[in-house]
Amino acid sequence: MGREMNKKGWVIVFTGDGKGKTTAAFGTALRMIGRDGRVAIVQFFKPGAGEKKVLKKFGSLFRILSFGGGFTWETTRAENRKAVQRAWKKCGELLKNPKYRLVILDEIHIALKYKFLKSAEVIKALKKRPATQHVILTGRDAPQAIIRQADLVTEMRCVKHPFKRGVLAQSGIDF
């Protein structure tokens, strides 16, 4: 099985309560771009973060699409549901497109947690994607069904964070 994994696209999950899930995904995106691979990122619940500005400079190798008005507590459940449906429609297109060597579904686990999407629907799309396409799924509380489907799972664990002392998210560090 080892040699087959070298030729097959991986399903990668970054989850947990610690910081760094999206950061790890974007780091992998940079690595893929460094190998001339095209990357597409769909951001669920995010209106667009600081990384969006700099990564646009990579031109045709990189595409980022942001959906939603922000954190789940900043918008209504109905608005989030609509944004997730738009994001998922775009994911469906990207997961069929072999020109993208890496597709990142940023914060999709939150959409699954709030039942805006079903794990079975996501798994079905993952199974139908081009054989060499890698996919990263991020967000807290990854469903067990997604974890079982994944080839690689990393759980970020929060040991200490300034947020617990009332410090708000920092520009350039958190977004």
Secondary structure, DSSP 8 states (H G I E B T S, - for coil): -HHHHHHS--EEEEESSSS-HHHHHHHHHHHHHHTT-EEEEEESS-S--HHHHHHGGGGGGEEEEE-SSSSGGGS-HHHHHHHHHHHHHHHHHHTT-TTEEEEEEETHHHHHHTTSS-HHHHHHHHHHS-TT-EEEEE-SS--HHHHHH-SEEEE---S--GGGGT----TTTT-
